[in-house]
């Protein structure tokens, strides 16, 4: 039976499993007995591209079917600084899971930064999780955060750019419409502050990610970067989501509208 390797972001962990990605995503979101609910975001990892930093021998030892033949769902190989030690060439597809276990696969694409938006909003996902407003585009933002010559940095970063709507170019007067971010006036203040002080490229909007990403706010896609390289996983357009991933999208858009 085939074995898979996954890098989970929420929380950060490297996990071996005998479940293929769609089944693994469902298991991570709702559990084996459907008694829990929670989003999951994870990458499939190419085991052949990993170093001996991880105890890979445990995959053969522990990732085996049980006495009834059921596949082993999860064997944790790391729960600390896992992202840091997975090389970018080992990253395969990205999977976004809704809290009822629906799974969307994103493959790598080419990022072409052509937009004229002055302001950006990023949700960092791993290894740190603040929401950050910035004047830097994704490539520059990744380079800033992974510059280890600076006192505050990380060696590698996973983040998603979020939609700001009209606030991207007019934070003072732009319409909020149905943006679901909490404390929208604080977000406005952060964005206005960036326009008045371009020497400071970023401001923290929310310090701690609560583990529930509003997928409908994804602007362009997900990024994995270090100082020398950036991977890009484009997020489908609304038309593509409705035409090709309707069941997943219907589940995803419910988040943020309840209560």
Beta strands, then each sheet from edge to edge (+ up, - down):
strand 1: 4-9
strand 2: 12-17
strand 3: 40-45
strand 4: 75-78
strand 5: 91-97
strand 6: 103-106
strand 7: 120-126
strand 8: 131-134
strand 9: 157-162
strand 10: 202-206
strand 11: 218-225
strand 12: 230-234
sheet 1: 4+ 2- 1+ 3- 5+ 6-
sheet 2: 10+ 8- 7+ 9- 11+ 12-
end
